[in-house]
Every structure is written in structure tokens, then in C-alpha cells.
Amino acid sequence: MILEMKVPSPGESITEVEIATWLVKDGDYVEKDQAIAEVDSDKATLELPAEAAGIITLKAEEGDAVKVGQVVCLIDTDASPPTPKGGDAPKQDAPKEEEKKAEVKKEEPKAEAPVATPVAQTPPSGDGGPKSYASGTPSPAARKILDEKNVDASSVSGTGKGGRITKDDAVNHVPSMGTPTGGNRGSEKTKLSMLRRKVAERLVSAKNETAMLTTFNEVNMTPINNLRNEYKDAFKAKHGGVSLGYMSFFTKAVVRALQLFPDVNSMMDGDYKIAYDFVDVSIAVSGPKGLMVPVVRNAETLSFRGIEAEIKRLALRARDGQITVDDMTGGTFTITNGGVFGSMLSTPIINPPQSGILGMHNIIERPIAVNGKVEIHPMMYVALSYDHRIIDGRESVGFLVAVKEGLENPAELLMDNNPKKALEL
């Protein structure tokens, strides 16, 4: 029986995926539930398991965009597993002979090169004829691509009829990099994954469609460091290897600030504002396939242990490529930590349709004034990017100040003056 394997739906809003990599070859024998392909959606990379055992016939190429429900391969379930045969070696020589013949054919034009006539100096054209009025003129599709690339048509050689610049000429054109002076100057052009293209589209959309502003502040991390140094070992031993990191403190501080300034926890929907009475915090993480933003649901109900455990679970799934679309769906506010890469200061971009994102940065010891004296403390710059269409300056600055207050006085404002109870020790 021939089984048609169709693309399953990765999520409610996803209608198309892209074949990122085939993990098997056409004609291979596959086992049931064996991963046969990796498919990219606009939110995650997922594995496609075989629905039955048998010989597989591929019906789509790597890089193809396929609709949900479209047939991508056939599996012959009546086929038996292949057995090793002894007469395969001679068959492998045939391609080598064909390659040798191909090499001989490729060398033949070289012998004719010295007798090239002066006509070869004329600009190339698709039909080999002389230069015409169409030479160097881009087609409408080519002109659009050249305009998007900001490339002058006069710098592109046309291969179409009469020297016309075709769409392929425009797509494949590589801008001049100047006169080479030696050294390796190779380049490689690869297609972006669907996930990367979607991230790029959303980032540009956020810049173009929101009134985004960023406000900054700084946080003295000494109180948090003192609490972590005092309780981190007991916390890890009590909670099965879950570490007491900075993210739980920042998440708790964000939840408190969002409850004080609910406009930051809202979204625009046309002429309406959607306000939420819960806090789903999106955590931006860097995965093997690019930026991913899994969501910590109902963060307002979670303890320090619950937040750290959930962030660890999501980060491991993202790192191992096991993150699901549902893990990244939703979110009312985002936290991103560029500090893990050494960033001192940045202006994070809003994650639409959310209205705010908090940027964490690296911790550097700096001199600050404390009670009229200069002291050295571990300091972090924090940034809030927000949509000014829905959040005013009072709310944005007040929110960031509330985050700062929670981080600089965590025992009182985040732990109700009982760290052991808050940490479940």
C-alpha cells in the first residue's frame, strides 16, 4: 500500500512550512516514527516523523514552501527492508566514467578559445546577437528587485534577449566590492530559513508600524547578589538542581511593575486597547535556528522556583530544537538579556503585538554615590522600549522605576521580607 504523508498543522495560525532538510534520501527504507525531515515554520523548526515503515519517495525538495496538508512524500508500506548485496561495487564505477566523459567535454571549448574573434568584445546578450536598444534595460520584475537592492542597472550585465536584464540577473547580481588587493575574497549566498525571514519581517514591521521609544535606567545589583550568594546553594540542593539566577528576580520585578502600570501589559487592536489581567512573559533566547521567544505563562502565579524551572525547561527545549509553536504563542510582555553576550546598552525592539520589552545588560562594577560617599557596586543598565501609541511617558518611566525599585529592594518588595519562604527553603 502506498501511504501519502501530508504536512501536519504545526499550529492554528500556520498555513505554510518550508522543507529545511531531508534526513533521508529518495528510495531509503524508513522505520515508523523515524525523523525523516526538518520543517521550518515562521515560529519554530519541527521534525517530521514517518507515519509507517517502508520505502520512501520524496515529493518535495529542500527549500520548497509547502502548504499544510500537502503531500511531501510517499511510503510503500509493502516493501521489505533492503538486504546487503554483493554486486554493488561495479555500479559505482559508472558515474566515475560519466564524470570523466563530462570532463573531456568541458575541456573541448578551451581549445577553441585562442581563435575567438573581436566580436567577443561586444557586450553579452542572451541570443548572442549584437547590442540592441534593449541592452542594459531591466524587465519590470528585474527593475523592482534592483530598486529594492539600490543597484544601478548600468552595473548589471543582461543575459536576456538583446542584452536585456532579466529577473535572474537582478537576483544573482553581486555588487562590486572594490578592486581586490590579494587574500581570500570568497562569498556564499544561502537562503534564509522561514523562521529567520519571519523574524526579519516582524522586526521591520515593529519599527515601521509602532511609535517605538526607549527609556533607560540603571540598577544596583548588590542586594540581589547578596541574596543569591546567601541562598543559591541551598536553593539548588532543595529544588533538584534548579539554580537561583537573575531571571526570576527580573521576572518578579516585571510582574510587580506591570500590576502597578497595567497599560504596559496591554496591546493595540485597531481602534481598541486590549488589557490583560494576567502576565505571560516572553523570554528571548538564542537557539540554533535563530531568535526564539518562548512564553512563561501566568508568571504572576509562579514562585522563584517555578519561574527558574520553567525558564530552564524552555531554554533547553530551544537549544535542543524541541521547542513547539505553542511554547512561543502569546505573551503580553518580553524580557531580553543581551548581557549574556556582553552588551552594555541597547535599544530592544518590541515584539508585536506586545507594547513593551525590557532589555537587560551586562553587570559592571562602577563607582556610584551612596549617602554622599563614592562606592564601587555591580551596576546594570536596563532599557524599556515601548509603543508610545498606547503607553505615555509617565507610565513608561514609572514602570522602569518600579522595576528598578523591585530589583534594588528585593527582600521587601519581591519576597515580602521573608526570603526563605519566598525561595521555598
C-alpha positions in Angstrom: 0.0 0.0 0.0 1.2 3.5 -0.8 0.8 5.9 2.1 0.7 9.6 1.3 2.4 11.7 4.0 1.0 15.2 4.3 2.3 18.2 6.2 0.6 18.3 9.6 -0.5 21.6 11.1 2.2 22.9 13.5 -0.2 25.5 14.9 -3.5 27.2 14.5 -2.2 30.2 12.6 0.3 28.5 10.4 -0.7 27.6 6.9 2.7 27.0 5.2 6.0 25.5 6.1 9.4 25.0 4.4 11.3 21.8 3.9 14.6 22.7 5.7 16.4 19.4 5.5 15.6 15.9 4.3 17.1 13.5 6.8 16.6 10.6 4.4 17.2 10.0 0.7 14.8 9.1 -2.0 14.4 5.3 -2.0 15.6 4.8 1.6 13.8 2.4 3.8 12.4 4.2 6.9 11.1 2.9 10.2 7.8 4.1 11.7 8.3 7.3 13.8 11.8 7.8 12.3 12.5 11.5 11.8 12.6 12.0 8.0 12.7 15.8 7.7 13.1 19.0 9.5 10.5 21.6 8.5 10.6 25.3 9.3 7.6 27.3 10.2 7.5 31.0 10.9 7.8 30.2 14.6 9.9 27.1 15.0 11.7 24.2 13.4 10.0 20.9 13.8 10.8 17.3 13.0 8.5 15.3 10.6 8.3 11.6 11.7 7.5 8.8 9.3 3.9 7.6 9.8 4.8 4.0 8.7 7.7 1.8 7.8 8.6 1.3 4.1 10.4 2.7 1.1 10.1 6.5 0.9 9.7 8.5 -2.3 10.3 12.3 -1.8 7.8 14.6 -3.5 9.4 18.0 -2.4 12.8 19.4 -2.5 14.8 21.1 0.3 13.8 24.8 0.4 10.4 24.2 -1.0 7.5 26.0 0.6 4.6 23.6 1.1 1.1 24.1 2.3 -0.3 22.4 5.5 -2.0 19.2 4.2 0.2 19.0 1.1 1.7 15.6 0.2 5.5 15.7 0.7 6.4 12.1 0.3 5.1 8.6 -0.3 5.8 5.5 1.7 5.5 2.0 0.2 4.4 0.0 3.3 4.5 -3.3 1.4 8.3 -3.0 0.8 10.7 -5.1 2.8 13.8 -3.8 4.5 16.7 -4.0 2.0 19.4 -6.7 2.4 23.1 -6.1 1.6 24.0 -7.3 -1.9 27.4 -8.3 -3.2 27.3 -6.9 -6.7 27.1 -3.2 -6.0 30.7 -2.2 -6.4 30.8 -2.3 -10.3 27.8 0.0 -10.4 29.7 2.7 -8.6 32.3 2.9 -11.4 29.7 4.0 -13.9 29.3 7.5 -12.5 33.1 7.9 -12.5 33.3 7.1 -16.2 30.5 9.6 -16.9 32.3 12.2 -14.9 35.5 11.6 -17.0 33.5 12.0 -20.2 32.0 15.2 -18.8 35.5 16.5 -18.0 36.6 15.8 -21.5 33.6 17.6 -22.9 34.3 20.6 -20.7 37.9 20.8 -21.9 36.9 20.9 -25.6 35.8 24.6 -25.6 39.2 25.5 -24.1 40.9 24.5 -27.4 38.7 26.9 -29.3 39.4 29.9 -27.0 42.5 31.2 -28.9 40.5 31.6 -32.1 38.0 34.0 -30.6 37.1 36.8 -32.9 36.8 40.5 -31.9 33.0 40.1 -31.8 33.5 38.6 -28.3 34.3 42.1 -27.1 30.7 43.3 -27.6 28.5 43.2 -24.5 27.0 39.8 -24.0 23.3 39.2 -24.9 21.0 36.3 -24.4 20.8 35.4 -28.1 24.5 36.1 -28.9 23.5 38.9 -31.3 24.8 42.4 -31.4 24.0 45.1 -28.9 20.4 46.4 -29.3 18.1 49.0 -27.8 17.2 46.5 -25.1 20.8 46.1 -23.9 21.1 47.0 -20.3 17.3 47.6 -19.9 15.8 45.7 -17.0 12.5 43.9 -17.2 9.8 45.3 -14.8 10.4 42.4 -12.4 14.2 43.0 -12.6 13.8 46.7 -12.1 11.8 46.2 -8.9 14.5 43.9 -7.5 17.3 46.3 -8.4 15.4 49.2 -6.8 15.0 47.2 -3.6 18.7 46.4 -3.6 19.5 50.0 -4.5 21.6 48.8 -7.5 22.1 50.9 -10.7 21.0 48.9 -13.8 24.1 50.1 -15.7 26.3 47.9 -13.3 24.4 44.7 -14.2 25.1 42.6 -17.3 22.0 41.4 -19.0 21.7 37.8 -20.3 18.2 38.2 -21.8 17.4 38.7 -25.5 19.3 41.6 -26.9 21.1 42.1 -23.6 18.0 42.8 -21.6 18.4 42.4 -17.8 16.2 39.6 -16.6 14.8 38.8 -13.1 17.5 36.2 -12.6 20.2 38.7 -13.5 18.9 41.0 -10.8 18.5 38.3 -8.2 22.0 36.9 -8.8 23.8 40.2 -9.2 26.6 40.7 -6.7 27.6 44.3 -6.0 31.2 45.3 -6.7 33.4 45.0 -3.6 36.2 47.2 -5.0 39.5 46.4 -6.5 41.0 43.3 -4.8 44.4 43.6 -3.3 45.1 40.0 -2.5 43.9 37.5 0.0 40.8 35.3 0.1 37.7 37.1 -1.2 35.2 34.2 -1.4 31.5 34.6 -0.6 28.5 32.4 -0.2 24.8 33.1 -0.8 22.3 31.0 1.2 18.6 31.3 1.6 17.3 32.4 5.0 15.2 29.9 6.9 11.5 30.6 7.1 12.0 31.3 10.8 14.7 33.9 10.1 12.7 35.5 7.4 9.7 35.8 9.7 11.8 37.3 12.5 13.2 39.8 10.0 9.7 40.7 8.8 8.4 41.2 12.3 11.3 43.3 13.3 10.9 45.6 10.3 7.1 45.7 11.0 7.7 46.7 14.6 9.9 49.6 13.5 7.6 50.8 10.8 4.2 50.3 12.4 4.7 51.3 16.0 5.7 54.6 17.7 8.6 53.0 19.5 10.6 54.9 22.1 13.2 53.7 24.6 13.8 54.9 28.2 16.8 53.9 30.3 17.7 53.5 33.9 20.4 51.7 36.0 20.1 49.2 38.7 22.5 48.5 41.7 22.7 44.7 41.7 24.3 44.4 45.1 21.1 43.4 47.0 20.3 40.6 44.5 23.9 39.4 44.5 23.9 39.3 48.3 20.7 37.2 48.3 22.0 34.8 45.6 25.3 34.3 47.4 23.5 33.5 50.7 20.8 31.2 49.3 21.9 29.8 45.9 23.5 26.6 47.2 20.6 25.7 49.5 18.1 26.7 46.7 19.8 24.4 44.2 20.1 21.5 46.7 16.4 21.9 47.7 14.9 22.2 44.2 16.6 19.3 42.3 19.4 21.2 40.6 17.4 24.3 39.6 19.7 27.4 40.0 18.8 30.7 41.5 19.6 33.1 38.6 18.8 36.7 37.8 15.8 35.9 35.6 13.5 35.0 38.4 14.2 38.4 40.2 13.7 40.3 36.9 10.5 38.4 36.1 9.1 39.1 39.6 10.1 42.8 39.4 8.4 43.0 35.9 5.2 41.3 37.2 5.0 43.8 40.1 5.7 46.8 37.8 3.0 45.6 35.3 0.5 45.4 38.1 1.3 49.0 39.0 1.2 50.2 35.4 -1.2 47.9 33.5 -1.0 49.9 30.3 2.4 48.4 29.7 0.7 45.0 29.8 -1.8 45.9 27.0 -2.0 45.8 23.2 -3.4 47.8 20.4 -6.2 46.2 18.3 -7.2 48.7 15.7 -9.1 51.4 17.5 -9.2 49.4 20.7 -6.9 48.6 23.6 -6.8 45.0 25.0 -5.8 44.9 28.7 -4.9 41.7 30.4 -5.3 40.7 34.0 -2.6 38.1 33.7 1.1 38.3 32.9 2.6 35.9 30.2 6.3 36.8 30.0 8.1 36.1 26.7 11.8 35.3 27.3 14.0 36.0 24.2 16.6 33.2 23.8 19.1 32.4 21.1 18.6 29.0 19.6 20.4 27.0 16.9 17.9 28.3 14.3 17.9 31.9 15.5 16.0 34.1 17.9 13.2 32.3 19.7 10.8 33.8 22.3 9.1 31.1 24.5 6.5 32.2 27.0 6.3 31.7 30.7 2.6 31.5 31.3 0.9 33.3 34.3 4.1 34.4 35.7 2.2 36.3 38.4 1.3 33.0 40.0 4.7 31.4 39.9 7.3 31.4 42.8 11.0 32.0 42.3 11.5 28.2 41.9 8.6 27.9 39.4 10.0 30.7 37.2 13.5 29.4 37.2 12.3 25.8 36.5 10.1 26.9 33.6 12.8 29.1 32.1 15.3 26.3 32.3 12.8 23.9 30.6 12.0 26.3 27.8 15.7 27.2 27.2 16.7 23.5 27.0 13.9 22.8 24.5 15.0 25.8 22.4 18.7 24.7 22.5 17.8 21.1 21.5 15.5 22.2 18.7 12.4 20.7 20.5 10.6 24.0 21.1 7.0 23.9 19.8 4.8 26.6 18.3 2.6 26.5 21.4 5.6 27.3 23.6 6.1 30.5 21.7 2.5 31.6 21.1 1.1 34.5 23.0 2.9 36.6 25.6 2.0 40.0 27.0 5.5 41.4 27.7 9.0 40.4 26.8 12.4 40.3 28.6 15.6 40.0 26.6 19.1 39.7 28.1 21.8 41.0 25.8 24.1 41.0 28.8 24.9 37.3 28.4 26.7 38.3 25.2 28.5 41.3 26.8 26.1 44.1 25.7 26.4 47.2 28.0 23.5 49.1 26.5 20.9 48.6 23.7 17.5 49.6 22.5 15.5 46.4 22.2 12.8 46.1 19.6 9.2 45.5 20.6 7.8 42.0 20.0 4.5 42.7 18.2 1.7 42.8 19.1 3.1 43.5 22.5 3.6 47.1 23.7 6.8 46.7 25.7 10.1 44.9 26.1 12.7 45.1 28.9 16.3 44.9 27.9 18.8 43.5 30.5 22.6 44.1 30.0 25.9 43.1 31.5 26.9 43.8 35.1 29.9 46.1 35.5 31.4 47.4 38.7 31.2 51.2 38.7 31.7 53.9 41.2 28.4 55.5 42.4 27.4 57.9 45.1 25.8 56.3 48.1 24.8 58.5 51.1 27.3 61.2 50.0 30.2 58.7 49.5 31.7 57.1 46.5 31.3 53.3 46.5 32.0 50.6 43.9 28.9 48.5 43.1 27.9 46.0 40.4 25.6 48.0 38.1 23.4 47.1 35.2 21.8 49.4 32.6 18.2 48.5 31.9 16.1 49.7 28.9 12.4 49.7 28.2 11.2 50.0 24.6 7.5 50.8 24.4 4.8 51.7 21.9 4.0 55.4 22.5 0.6 55.0 20.8 -0.7 53.2 23.9 1.9 54.0 26.7 2.6 57.5 27.7 5.9 58.8 29.2 4.5 58.7 32.8 3.6 55.0 32.5 6.8 54.0 30.8 9.2 55.9 33.1 7.1 54.9 36.1 7.2 51.2 35.0 11.0 51.2 34.7 11.5 52.9 38.0 9.2 50.3 39.6 11.4 47.6 38.1 14.5 49.3 39.5 12.9 49.6 43.0 12.0 45.9 43.0 15.5 44.8 42.0 17.2 47.1 44.5 15.0 46.1 47.4 14.0 42.5 46.5 13.6 41.3 50.1 10.9 43.7 50.9 9.2 44.3 47.5 9.5 40.8 45.9 9.8 38.5 48.9 7.6 40.1 51.5 10.5 40.4 53.9 10.9 36.6 54.1 13.5 35.3 51.6 13.4 31.7 52.9 9.7 31.4 52.4 9.8 33.1 49.0 12.6 30.7 47.9 10.7 27.7 49.5 13.6 26.7 51.7 
